[in-house]
Amino acid sequence: MLHKLEGHFALKHGLNKKLSRRQFVVGASALMAYSALPWPTRSFAGYESQFTPTLTGKNFALDIDYQNVNFTGKQGIATTVNGSLPAPTLRWKQGERVKIKVNNHLAHDSSIHWHGMILPTQMDGVPGFSFAGIKPGESFDYEFEVKQSGTYWYHSHSGFQEQTGLYGAIVIDPAEPDPVAYDRDYVVLLSDWTDEEPTDVYAKLKKQSHYYNRQARTSADLWADIKEKGSAQTYQDRAMWNQMRMSDRDISDVTGTTYTFLMNGQTPEQLWTGLFNKGEKVRLRIINAAAMTFFDVRIPGVKMTVVAADGQNIEPVTVDDIRIGVAETYDVIVEPDADQAHVIFAQAIDRSGFASGVLTTDPNLNAELPDLDPTPILVMADMGMDHSVMGHEQKMTDVNMAMMDHTMHMQQEMTMGSGAAGFGSNKPVNHLQTEYGPHVDMRAEMPRYKVDDPGIGLRDHKIFYGRKVLNYADLHNLYPTVDARDPEREIELHLTGNMARYMWSINGVKFADAEPLMLKFGERVRFTLINDTMMNHPMHLHGMWSELETGDGDNIPRKHTVIVQPGTKISYLITADAIGRWAYHCHLIYHMPAMFREVRVG
């Protein structure tokens, strides 16, 4: 499997020059015959995995089962729905009532959570909160009214089943005419696959948190730094990071060392292909269903007009690059040229690999893969520290400094402002006593409100490559803010951890030891998150919208998943309009067991 940089160049320059000619290999959903397994199995008819089934209507039957797959030349066992990886796309209609019968053929409990859906708590699909889970050999009947439209997804909320393939797309057509015009519609579902057992991955991370990081500094990097900055400056730079027992190249916990990155269940060799006709507008519904991987998505030579974020229509914004965090969705409109094939290129945030597909009018056209962008390197600003010390870490470009100055100005305005809806928190950061101890190895003392920052590895793209990158400040809801009330109170939560020991928590307290967050029905609450770690965390609240505060109180964007960048703070508003017990957690699957809270509305 060519999922590392060397494979990238081999794929580009030799092994697969004509990338637009889809190459079928034995992969997910391609070989359904089972070998003997230590659990009951079922047999499925094989089919070509280029096509993920789409199920429509009001009544659905979903069968969860084991299945043999082969993405890398090595046989593995996936958890699939109706014999498909990804699971079938479910296409619903806003305003209708759907019934989904889920049958569990596994040897373990299972579940399905409808990510981003506004529905009754007993239908949310979180074992221990909303229901007891689905026992082996048993079924559960989900039934709820579809109150929204847009692009969402579904996945297991049991153990690590999501990592092993139990995820699929949801597309909901609006009851009223769609404000977005398009001629053709494709789901682009991104994911990460490992041949390892997820429990083994987790165990390795607990023993050695940088186990999968193959991009740590080497002696060659040391000599290059000495040549550029001198031995004294290099020693000082390294001493700062060593003193913190951290690495400036600690970008992703799990990387292309073990992961194969997929687009609609296809490897880069298989090359998922979407056909279109000349002159058509194509809608791409991009979903990050990965367990651990952030992707940076672009289509070289083609502008993307973002029209929806997390299923909600926004004022259109045209960009070249989109960072999509785990569990987020973005809808884009593209108008590709008909005389060439266009690569959809989704590179992992740490540049350890990529997923790819192609848009073309003719499968015989060639499509050139772009090079991977440079590997991102953390700086002291990503640690929530004073940027004046950053000169000791690395030289900053003028655009970086200008962006930081703008961010500091925005934060100052928010801090000194009224704290009105849409404008963030005006409270000083307060670290709780529970954040002090060996279970927390970092606290951001000067976290910035960086909604206008696209994130590490993307900040220089405009000046160096002429590419506009989407950031949260670009998001404005297409419709006026539904609940324009200012928040009645604020809940500040710190995302904490000891990365060397792979211990994660909120406010320094792991889920097993935490009390629920109590909300009163109908109240308007501001959640302010402080990221006291070096990792991006995609935070997901079930059952209610997270209304992201970007400085626009009139058209506050609604999201179900919010990225909190390293060393930063971010705020969003919640209207507690859903009675029940709701899950609230980081969506990185190996962070989730501890970086988790119950939110109780009643």
LUMROVO-217759 format. One line per field, with one value per residue (C-alpha): x negated, y negated, z negated. Coordinates in Angstrom, 3 decimals. Layout:
BEGIN
x = (X / ...)
y = (Y / ...)
z = (Z / ...)
! end
This chain:
BEGIN
x = (0.000 / -1.511 / -0.438 / -3.821 / -5.794 / -7.973 / -4.844 / -3.407 / -6.258 / -6.264 / -2.577 / -3.008 / -6.079 / -5.944 / -3.631 / -0.373 / -1.024 / 2.479 / 4.383 / 7.654 / 7.906 / 9.436 / 7.571 / 9.671 / 7.932 / 9.235 / 10.407 / 13.259 / 16.456 / 14.640 / 14.062 / 16.900 / 15.993 / 15.220 / 12.490 / 13.031 / 13.466 / 13.774 / 17.304 / 20.495 / 20.248 / 22.545 / 21.860 / 22.335 / 22.454 / 19.478 / 19.770 / 17.459 / 16.524 / 16.341 / 20.041 / 21.257 / 24.959 / 27.507 / 30.696 / 33.750 / 37.257 / 38.665 / 37.967 / 34.488 / 32.882 / 29.201 / 27.204 / 23.981 / 21.547 / 17.918 / 16.314 / 12.938 / 11.208 / 7.832 / 6.547 / 2.821 / 2.171 / 2.902 / 6.276 / 8.136 / 11.531 / 13.828 / 17.129 / 19.573 / 23.210 / 25.037 / 21.669 / 20.390 / 17.430 / 18.307 / 21.815 / 24.616 / 25.448 / 28.858 / 30.879 / 33.792 / 36.283 / 36.685 / 40.026 / 40.495 / 40.389 / 37.839 / 37.675 / 34.367 / 34.142 / 30.547 / 29.608 / 26.434 / 24.680 / 21.460 / 20.173 / 20.200 / 22.646 / 23.057 / 24.874 / 25.406 / 25.234 / 26.738 / 24.041 / 25.366 / 29.022 / 31.468 / 33.643 / 35.017 / 32.365 / 33.556 / 32.822 / 29.321 / 27.588 / 25.087 / 24.959 / 25.332 / 26.859 / 29.764 / 30.194 / 28.579 / 26.932 / 27.725 / 26.780 / 25.326 / 28.058 / 30.575 / 32.106 / 33.068 / 35.673 / 34.717 / 37.574 / 37.549 / 38.667 / 36.084 / 36.081 / 33.157 / 31.540 / 27.938 / 24.952 / 24.369 / 23.094 / 23.604 / 21.251 / 20.960 / 20.630 / 19.488 / 15.835 / 13.567 / 16.016 / 15.929 / 12.200 / 12.933 / 15.415 / 18.799 / 19.537 / 21.611 / 23.035 / 26.452 / 27.840 / 31.085 / 32.918 / 34.657 / 38.435 / 38.279 / 36.353 / 32.623 / 30.870 / 27.815 / 27.882 / 26.034 / 26.320 / 24.588 / 24.125 / 21.356 / 20.477 / 16.732 / 16.243 / 12.721 / 11.487 / 8.415 / 7.902 / 5.358 / 4.636 / 3.889 / 6.491 / 7.610 / 7.001 / 3.391 / 3.057 / 4.396 / 2.090 / -0.952 / 0.006 / 0.388 / -3.096 / -4.800 / -2.707 / -4.971 / -5.049 / -3.595 / -5.497 / -8.174 / -8.789 / -10.635 / -13.838 / -16.973 / -20.691 / -20.397 / -17.829 / -20.159 / -23.047 / -20.760 / -19.598 / -23.173 / -24.139 / -21.211 / -21.089 / -24.357 / -25.004 / -24.050 / -20.635 / -19.970 / -20.820 / -18.498 / -15.655 / -16.026 / -16.394 / -12.994 / -11.208 / -13.255 / -12.491 / -8.784 / -9.400 / -7.545 / -8.252 / -7.550 / -6.637 / -4.015 / -1.133 / 0.868 / 1.047 / 1.657 / 0.152 / -0.397 / -2.868 / 0.120 / 2.981 / 4.159 / 6.261 / 9.487 / 11.924 / 15.336 / 13.686 / 11.095 / 7.329 / 5.313 / 4.486 / 8.140 / 8.853 / 12.501 / 13.875 / 16.755 / 18.001 / 19.544 / 20.604 / 19.170 / 20.523 / 22.006 / 21.865 / 20.884 / 21.789 / 19.277 / 20.444 / 17.126 / 17.327 / 14.427 / 15.346 / 11.762 / 11.009 / 7.978 / 6.992 / 7.527 / 7.426 / 6.503 / 8.571 / 8.012 / 8.636 / 5.600 / 6.686 / 10.328 / 11.901 / 14.259 / 17.256 / 18.235 / 22.027 / 22.632 / 20.768 / 21.887 / 25.067 / 26.110 / 26.217 / 23.753 / 23.099 / 20.989 / 17.240 / 14.738 / 11.474 / 8.640 / 7.997 / 10.210 / 9.044 / 11.705 / 11.457 / 12.588 / 16.430 / 16.898 / 18.685 / 18.428 / 20.473 / 18.737 / 19.712 / 17.076 / 17.131 / 14.257 / 13.013 / 14.191 / 10.907 / 8.945 / 9.256 / 9.125 / 7.650 / 9.472 / 6.463 / 6.949 / 3.597 / 3.286 / 2.500 / -0.949 / -1.622 / -2.220 / 0.141 / 3.247 / 6.562 / 7.426 / 10.062 / 10.758 / 13.470 / 13.527 / 15.703 / 13.625 / 12.009 / 9.205 / 7.918 / 4.755 / 4.754 / 1.553 / 1.158 / -0.174 / -3.096 / -2.428 / -2.796 / -5.729 / -5.400 / -3.991 / -6.149 / -4.693 / -5.824 / -5.435 / -2.221 / -0.699 / -1.461 / 0.641 / -2.487 / -3.527 / -4.508 / -7.466 / -9.341 / -8.717 / -11.885 / -13.690 / -11.836 / -11.918 / -11.894 / -8.391 / -7.185 / -5.590 / -2.225 / -2.467 / -3.209 / -0.418 / 2.033 / 0.990 / 1.324 / 4.801 / 5.719 / 4.480 / 6.511 / 9.606 / 9.027 / 8.543 / 11.814 / 13.624 / 12.107 / 12.969 / 16.384 / 19.795 / 19.729 / 22.797 / 23.986 / 21.614 / 18.632 / 17.113 / 16.117 / 15.015 / 13.723 / 10.023 / 8.658 / 8.722 / 6.866 / 8.549 / 6.734 / 7.630 / 5.369 / 2.232 / 0.466 / -1.341 / 1.776 / 1.468 / -1.814 / -0.819 / 1.388 / 1.960 / 1.327 / 2.094 / 4.588 / 5.738 / 9.119 / 7.984 / 11.102 / 9.322 / 6.349 / 6.584 / 4.191 / 0.722 / -0.650 / 1.793 / 0.943 / -1.465 / 0.515 / 1.808 / -1.585 / -3.609 / -1.114 / 1.634 / 4.178 / 7.021 / 7.657 / 11.027 / 11.102 / 13.896 / 14.128 / 15.373 / 18.483 / 21.727 / 25.071 / 27.190 / 30.165 / 30.517 / 29.565 / 32.524 / 31.927 / 30.506 / 30.427 / 27.182 / 25.919 / 27.204 / 24.038 / 20.735 / 19.142 / 15.366 / 13.801 / 10.104 / 9.004 / 6.139 / 3.736 / 0.305 / -0.752 / -3.824 / -1.661 / 1.256 / 3.659 / 6.566 / 9.137 / 11.336 / 10.348 / 7.781 / 10.547 / 11.144 / 14.687 / 14.856 / 14.366 / 16.422 / 19.838 / 22.389 / 22.670 / 26.140 / 28.188 / 31.629 / 34.153 / 34.439 / 31.428 / 28.825 / 25.297 / 21.842 / 19.302 / 15.717 / 13.062 / 9.376 / 7.001 / 4.155 / 2.549 / 0.519 / 3.180 / 6.212 / 9.397 / 12.700 / 15.345 / 18.807 / 21.969 / 24.873 / 28.482 / 28.024 / 26.328 / 23.007 / 23.317 / 19.794 / 18.940 / 16.965 / 17.818 / 21.135 / 24.152 / 26.704 / 25.722 / 24.025 / 22.938 / 24.324 / 21.980 / 22.098 / 18.307 / 15.839 / 12.050 / 10.116 / 6.596 / 3.542 / 3.034 / 6.204 / 9.635 / 12.942 / 16.553 / 19.928 / 23.506 / 25.931 / 29.701 / 30.632 / 33.771 / 33.366 / 34.266 / 32.222 / 28.711 / 26.286 / 22.710 / 20.076 / 16.570 / 13.463 / 14.131 / 10.593 / 11.412 / 8.402 / 9.006 / 12.727 / 12.744 / 11.385 / 11.998 / 15.733 / 18.590 / 22.281 / 24.455 / 27.794 / 30.712 / 33.792)
y = (0.000 / -3.290 / -5.408 / -6.891 / -9.630 / -7.176 / -5.470 / -8.839 / -9.527 / -5.964 / -6.259 / -9.633 / -8.906 / -5.237 / -2.618 / -4.280 / -7.009 / -6.896 / -7.493 / -8.113 / -4.452 / -2.845 / 0.242 / 2.788 / 4.724 / 6.982 / 4.528 / 3.445 / 5.112 / 6.772 / 10.208 / 11.406 / 15.063 / 15.782 / 17.851 / 19.583 / 17.006 / 17.370 / 15.916 / 16.616 / 15.366 / 14.677 / 14.847 / 11.942 / 11.738 / 9.863 / 6.626 / 3.954 / 1.578 / -1.477 / -1.926 / -2.416 / -1.488 / -4.255 / -3.370 / -5.609 / -5.685 / -5.698 / -2.136 / -0.650 / 2.607 / 2.463 / 5.600 / 5.189 / 8.057 / 9.101 / 9.161 / 10.003 / 7.082 / 6.469 / 2.925 / 3.562 / 7.076 / 8.402 / 9.833 / 8.091 / 8.242 / 5.227 / 4.363 / 3.532 / 2.643 / 4.698 / 5.998 / 2.554 / 0.439 / -2.393 / -1.521 / -2.311 / -5.975 / -6.718 / -9.285 / -10.840 / -13.661 / -16.508 / -16.333 / -12.598 / -9.991 / -7.230 / -3.767 / -1.890 / 1.681 / 2.469 / 6.144 / 7.029 / 10.165 / 9.462 / 11.357 / 8.073 / 5.286 / 2.691 / -0.581 / -3.289 / -7.007 / -9.441 / -12.099 / -15.674 / -14.659 / -16.518 / -13.749 / -12.340 / -11.200 / -7.571 / -7.453 / -8.942 / -5.570 / -5.992 / -2.899 / -3.738 / -7.133 / -6.856 / -3.080 / 0.175 / 0.950 / 3.794 / 7.222 / 9.957 / 11.569 / 8.863 / 5.873 / 2.303 / 0.162 / -3.473 / -5.803 / -9.600 / -12.603 / -14.112 / -17.760 / -19.029 / -18.772 / -18.518 / -16.177 / -14.079 / -10.621 / -7.646 / -5.372 / -2.945 / -4.323 / -0.961 / -0.309 / -0.868 / 0.453 / -2.876 / -2.333 / 1.072 / -0.205 / -0.906 / -4.328 / -5.707 / -8.886 / -10.482 / -12.837 / -14.663 / -16.462 / -19.690 / -19.972 / -23.377 / -24.150 / -23.817 / -27.208 / -25.523 / -24.925 / -21.872 / -19.264 / -16.271 / -15.096 / -12.941 / -11.878 / -12.052 / -10.081 / -10.064 / -7.484 / -5.719 / -1.969 / 0.068 / 3.788 / 3.746 / 4.453 / 1.074 / 2.341 / 3.015 / -0.518 / -1.955 / 0.227 / -0.933 / -4.578 / -4.067 / -2.534 / -4.931 / -7.895 / -8.669 / -5.041 / -5.901 / -9.168 / -8.581 / -12.296 / -13.127 / -15.159 / -13.323 / -14.047 / -15.422 / -17.943 / -18.874 / -19.617 / -21.587 / -23.724 / -24.327 / -25.373 / -27.801 / -29.198 / -28.300 / -25.847 / -28.197 / -29.083 / -25.492 / -24.303 / -26.903 / -25.950 / -22.235 / -22.805 / -24.517 / -21.575 / -18.996 / -20.703 / -20.321 / -16.720 / -17.523 / -17.437 / -20.184 / -17.439 / -15.756 / -16.422 / -13.169 / -10.286 / -7.672 / -8.138 / -6.634 / -4.300 / -2.055 / -3.851 / -3.439 / -6.464 / -5.807 / -7.823 / -6.164 / -2.928 / -3.118 / -3.271 / -5.709 / -2.779 / -1.936 / -5.631 / -6.396 / -8.095 / -10.541 / -11.219 / -14.482 / -16.114 / -19.256 / -22.434 / -20.756 / -22.060 / -19.181 / -19.085 / -17.216 / -16.246 / -15.849 / -13.836 / -13.061 / -9.663 / -8.915 / -7.617 / -9.873 / -11.752 / -15.388 / -15.909 / -18.932 / -18.731 / -20.432 / -19.880 / -21.365 / -23.917 / -23.897 / -26.376 / -24.998 / -27.081 / -26.004 / -26.124 / -24.126 / -23.288 / -20.335 / -20.086 / -23.720 / -26.144 / -29.026 / -32.107 / -30.733 / -31.224 / -30.213 / -28.590 / -26.366 / -24.318 / -22.974 / -21.459 / -19.021 / -17.733 / -14.306 / -14.151 / -17.445 / -17.737 / -20.380 / -20.669 / -22.325 / -23.218 / -22.763 / -23.439 / -21.344 / -21.700 / -18.943 / -18.546 / -17.054 / -14.772 / -16.475 / -14.840 / -15.212 / -15.223 / -14.741 / -14.759 / -13.824 / -16.786 / -15.332 / -14.618 / -10.926 / -9.913 / -10.812 / -9.679 / -10.517 / -10.239 / -11.821 / -13.848 / -13.370 / -13.312 / -10.464 / -7.642 / -7.512 / -10.997 / -11.226 / -12.922 / -14.153 / -13.812 / -16.929 / -16.746 / -16.504 / -19.817 / -20.190 / -18.502 / -21.019 / -22.064 / -23.358 / -26.712 / -28.260 / -30.044 / -26.586 / -26.033 / -28.998 / -30.966 / -34.563 / -34.885 / -37.048 / -33.844 / -32.426 / -33.947 / -31.400 / -28.598 / -29.502 / -32.487 / -33.675 / -34.924 / -38.346 / -36.747 / -34.668 / -37.748 / -39.715 / -36.902 / -36.687 / -40.431 / -40.300 / -37.358 / -39.177 / -42.227 / -40.070 / -38.448 / -41.828 / -43.081 / -39.976 / -40.115 / -43.792 / -43.485 / -42.777 / -39.051 / -39.368 / -36.410 / -35.796 / -37.572 / -35.045 / -35.039 / -38.078 / -36.041 / -35.662 / -32.141 / -30.295 / -27.037 / -24.774 / -22.942 / -19.651 / -20.622 / -20.411 / -17.099 / -14.406 / -13.749 / -17.199 / -18.176 / -21.521 / -24.542 / -27.327 / -30.587 / -32.883 / -31.010 / -33.058 / -33.152 / -32.011 / -31.486 / -33.349 / -30.952 / -27.978 / -26.011 / -24.534 / -23.681 / -25.979 / -29.487 / -30.363 / -28.908 / -32.225 / -33.914 / -30.895 / -29.083 / -31.641 / -29.285 / -30.547 / -28.288 / -28.052 / -29.131 / -29.372 / -33.144 / -32.532 / -30.741 / -32.762 / -31.016 / -31.553 / -32.387 / -34.716 / -33.411 / -31.458 / -32.200 / -35.716 / -35.793 / -36.558 / -33.688 / -33.508 / -31.841 / -30.434 / -27.028 / -26.998 / -23.638 / -22.856 / -20.088 / -18.527 / -15.628 / -14.174 / -13.335 / -11.332 / -9.022 / -9.220 / -10.380 / -12.592 / -14.486 / -17.567 / -19.988 / -17.373 / -14.870 / -11.731 / -10.714 / -7.874 / -10.375 / -13.271 / -14.626 / -15.454 / -18.987 / -20.148 / -22.424 / -23.851 / -23.284 / -26.342 / -28.231 / -29.860 / -28.847 / -29.728 / -26.904 / -28.188 / -25.586 / -26.067 / -23.612 / -22.992 / -20.390 / -20.289 / -18.344 / -19.480 / -18.232 / -17.928 / -18.401 / -16.990 / -17.667 / -15.310 / -16.418 / -20.204 / -22.671 / -24.240 / -27.806 / -28.968 / -32.541 / -34.159 / -37.840 / -37.780 / -37.768 / -37.960 / -34.835 / -32.552 / -29.308 / -26.089 / -23.123 / -19.709 / -19.363 / -22.148 / -21.953 / -23.428 / -24.152 / -23.630 / -26.358 / -28.258 / -29.094 / -29.025 / -29.650 / -28.523 / -28.934 / -26.191 / -26.433 / -23.643 / -22.636 / -18.842 / -17.089 / -14.026 / -12.668 / -13.590 / -12.623 / -15.342 / -14.319 / -14.623 / -12.657 / -11.261 / -7.667 / -6.989 / -10.218 / -9.618 / -7.132 / -9.775 / -13.144 / -12.722 / -14.228 / -13.677 / -16.739 / -16.443 / -18.693 / -18.658)
z = (0.000 / 1.093 / -1.843 / -2.793 / -1.087 / 0.807 / 2.091 / 3.041 / 5.429 / 6.739 / 7.426 / 9.085 / 11.165 / 12.009 / 10.610 / 11.556 / 14.089 / 15.568 / 12.381 / 14.125 / 15.160 / 12.085 / 10.969 / 9.215 / 6.457 / 3.783 / 1.118 / -1.059 / 0.050 / 2.952 / 1.486 / -0.714 / -1.211 / -4.852 / -6.390 / -9.722 / -12.477 / -16.256 / -16.069 / -14.123 / -10.550 / -7.645 / -3.925 / -1.541 / 2.217 / 3.650 / 5.561 / 6.921 / 4.092 / 6.359 / 5.658 / 2.113 / 2.056 / 1.480 / -0.388 / -0.100 / -1.532 / -5.067 / -6.212 / -6.420 / -7.554 / -8.524 / -9.322 / -11.302 / -10.728 / -10.271 / -6.866 / -5.332 / -3.635 / -2.031 / -1.504 / -1.837 / -0.569 / -4.036 / -4.981 / -7.789 / -9.416 / -9.213 / -10.873 / -8.108 / -7.471 / -4.821 / -3.650 / -2.679 / -3.783 / -4.039 / -5.168 / -2.708 / -2.187 / -3.684 / -1.738 / -3.632 / -3.123 / -5.599 / -7.410 / -6.974 / -9.719 / -9.245 / -10.774 / -10.879 / -12.116 / -13.103 / -13.467 / -15.353 / -14.057 / -15.969 / -18.977 / -20.912 / -21.726 / -19.002 / -18.320 / -15.732 / -16.515 / -13.999 / -14.045 / -13.944 / -13.973 / -16.197 / -17.629 / -20.918 / -23.364 / -23.325 / -19.570 / -19.798 / -19.996 / -22.842 / -25.077 / -28.749 / -28.024 / -25.632 / -25.480 / -26.563 / -23.248 / -20.864 / -22.220 / -19.969 / -17.920 / -18.819 / -17.043 / -17.832 / -16.101 / -15.626 / -14.716 / -14.539 / -12.520 / -10.190 / -11.267 / -9.191 / -5.791 / -4.650 / -4.911 / -8.048 / -8.881 / -11.183 / -13.069 / -15.939 / -19.466 / -20.867 / -21.590 / -18.584 / -15.964 / -14.129 / -13.469 / -11.955 / -9.359 / -10.936 / -9.441 / -6.561 / -5.047 / -5.521 / -2.863 / -3.670 / -0.899 / -2.008 / -2.167 / -0.461 / 2.736 / 2.154 / 2.108 / 3.617 / 7.378 / 8.729 / 11.489 / 9.927 / 6.350 / 4.824 / 1.295 / 0.617 / -2.584 / -4.047 / -6.535 / -7.916 / -7.989 / -9.954 / -9.678 / -13.401 / -16.042 / -17.445 / -20.971 / -19.973 / -18.550 / -21.798 / -23.899 / -21.905 / -22.370 / -26.118 / -26.290 / -23.878 / -22.732 / -19.750 / -18.557 / -15.114 / -14.610 / -11.954 / -11.406 / -14.615 / -14.379 / -13.287 / -13.424 / -9.878 / -11.122 / -13.965 / -11.614 / -9.311 / -12.256 / -13.392 / -9.870 / -9.675 / -13.225 / -14.881 / -17.691 / -20.544 / -19.120 / -18.124 / -21.635 / -23.146 / -20.818 / -21.503 / -25.241 / -25.421 / -23.829 / -25.721 / -29.014 / -28.261 / -27.128 / -23.908 / -20.196 / -17.693 / -15.195 / -17.352 / -14.948 / -14.863 / -17.335 / -14.645 / -11.191 / -7.771 / -9.464 / -10.138 / -8.392 / -4.824 / -3.900 / -2.009 / 0.091 / 0.282 / -0.795 / 2.007 / 1.696 / 3.853 / 6.167 / 6.645 / 7.210 / 6.587 / 9.705 / 10.063 / 13.589 / 14.758 / 18.010 / 19.532 / 17.939 / 14.895 / 11.335 / 9.055 / 5.373 / 3.217 / -0.251 / -2.090 / -5.313 / -7.624 / -9.053 / -10.140 / -13.597 / -14.171 / -10.997 / -10.060 / -6.298 / -4.183 / -1.011 / 2.330 / 6.028 / 7.818 / 10.395 / 9.257 / 6.851 / 4.214 / 3.142 / -0.360 / -0.737 / -3.922 / -7.125 / -9.250 / -7.209 / -7.671 / -4.739 / -4.948 / -2.891 / -0.010 / -0.312 / 2.386 / 1.302 / 2.545 / -0.617 / -3.388 / -6.654 / -7.766 / -11.304 / -12.392 / -12.275 / -10.401 / -7.054 / -4.326 / -1.134 / 1.814 / 5.376 / 8.061 / 11.792 / 13.171 / 16.719 / 19.020 / 20.922 / 18.045 / 15.024 / 11.629 / 8.529 / 5.217 / 2.910 / -0.850 / -2.618 / -6.269 / -8.531 / -9.343 / -5.618 / -6.311 / -3.527 / -1.574 / -0.203 / 3.379 / 6.047 / 9.407 / 11.136 / 14.898 / 18.002 / 19.421 / 17.416 / 20.021 / 19.146 / 17.076 / 13.673 / 12.012 / 8.249 / 6.512 / 4.125 / 0.427 / -1.373 / -3.800 / -7.175 / -9.706 / -12.629 / -15.893 / -17.275 / -20.722 / -19.704 / -19.293 / -22.965 / -24.083 / -24.993 / -24.362 / -20.713 / -21.731 / -22.578 / -19.145 / -17.755 / -19.893 / -18.156 / -14.485 / -12.196 / -11.410 / -8.060 / -7.736 / -7.068 / -10.250 / -12.311 / -10.652 / -11.343 / -14.977 / -15.440 / -13.920 / -16.159 / -19.281 / -18.287 / -17.852 / -21.231 / -22.894 / -21.438 / -22.604 / -26.076 / -26.516 / -24.877 / -26.335 / -25.793 / -23.579 / -21.523 / -18.638 / -20.164 / -22.519 / -26.153 / -28.162 / -31.098 / -31.897 / -31.658 / -34.964 / -35.495 / -38.041 / -40.804 / -39.110 / -36.193 / -38.334 / -38.720 / -36.749 / -34.632 / -32.978 / -31.299 / -29.754 / -30.483 / -27.966 / -29.797 / -26.860 / -24.668 / -21.688 / -20.023 / -16.561 / -14.435 / -11.629 / -11.738 / -9.334 / -11.522 / -11.548 / -8.118 / -6.299 / -7.490 / -4.692 / -1.805 / -0.485 / -0.291 / 0.886 / 3.110 / 3.761 / 2.206 / 0.051 / -2.956 / -4.689 / -8.328 / -10.886 / -10.516 / -6.945 / -8.212 / -8.304 / -8.476 / -5.387 / -7.613 / -10.638 / -14.067 / -15.453 / -19.145 / -19.390 / -23.207 / -24.955 / -27.109 / -30.669 / -31.946 / -30.794 / -31.245 / -30.777 / -30.013 / -29.618 / -27.269 / -29.165 / -29.069 / -29.571 / -26.046 / -27.023 / -29.123 / -26.704 / -29.404 / -28.279 / -30.301 / -30.628 / -33.406 / -34.419 / -35.262 / -33.202 / -32.332 / -34.855 / -37.689 / -36.303 / -37.270 / -34.553 / -33.190 / -34.209 / -31.948 / -32.617 / -29.851 / -27.622 / -28.923 / -26.676 / -27.681 / -26.384 / -26.306 / -26.234 / -25.513 / -26.329 / -24.663 / -27.096 / -24.812 / -21.598 / -19.706 / -17.712 / -19.375 / -17.451 / -20.158 / -19.504 / -21.521 / -20.841 / -20.507 / -20.262 / -17.933 / -18.846 / -17.542 / -16.829 / -17.862 / -15.056 / -15.611 / -13.739 / -16.041 / -13.225 / -11.281 / -13.797 / -12.084 / -13.534 / -13.894 / -15.514 / -15.749 / -16.569 / -16.180 / -19.103 / -17.932 / -20.181 / -22.773 / -21.813 / -23.163 / -21.320 / -22.329 / -21.114 / -22.303 / -23.259 / -23.529 / -25.949 / -24.080 / -24.228 / -27.460 / -28.265 / -28.753 / -25.986 / -25.194 / -24.813 / -23.811 / -21.686 / -18.495 / -18.202 / -18.975 / -21.215 / -23.176 / -23.570 / -26.485 / -28.877 / -27.157 / -27.578 / -29.607 / -30.083 / -29.473 / -31.224 / -30.256 / -32.458)
! end
